[in-house]
């Protein structure tokens, strides 16, 4: 397991161009490391990420428009899997390993979007979540108008996007946006248990193929999905991991992937 920590606790991990640059580098590094089975994203201190740094927002106003604050040498994690994933935050779908958001505190704006683009979300009880864009006079950001309806349905997505209201993780869990709730002192253990289950019980090749299928199938019809799953099935039944899975099943023991 590799843990990526957004580390600006004095600013509640507010997002900047530098933070984005470093986050993408860390994600690309973890994605490329064969020793990493699962990636965890969390925040330092008492917040996950409260959104764009206020100084950066003021800079946009002063410059009369948006400035990402990044250079031309950004890491490209997840790029190349499918052209539809080659965009900000959508690149998470192209990373072949499961990504867990460990939401240790407030997540707003870009921080909320980052958590949503992770595959699974574990959160502390009572943490505040908000899209926040409406209160800044902005549109729904980072493709959330595409993603949220697919995560929680159109009506609930409309509620969160149109109102930009604050919801607690308890409510987020009740609508399926958060998968696991825990107390703050239980968060590390809950995330480690989930990551361990994924790493120890599921073959890496299965995780990679299933994640790719999951997000590609959001863009295509059922016939294409069935055809690819059949082709993958035939291909993956020739692998050592399949043979080990069958042997473990017959011998009634955990697989050694």
Secondary structure, DSSP 8 states (H G I E B T S, - for coil): -EEEEE--GGGTT-B-HHHHHHHHHHHHHHHH-TT--EEEEEESTTEEE-SB-HHHHHHHHHHTS------S----TTTTS-GGG-STTGGGGG-SSEEEEEE-SEEETHHHHHHHHSSEEEEETT-EEE--GGGGT----TTHHHHHHHHH-HHHHHHHHHH---EEHHHHHHTTS-SEEE-GGGHHHHHHHHHHHHHHHS-HHHHHHHHHHHHHGGGS-HHHHHHHHHHHHHHHTTSHHHHHHHHHHHHTS----
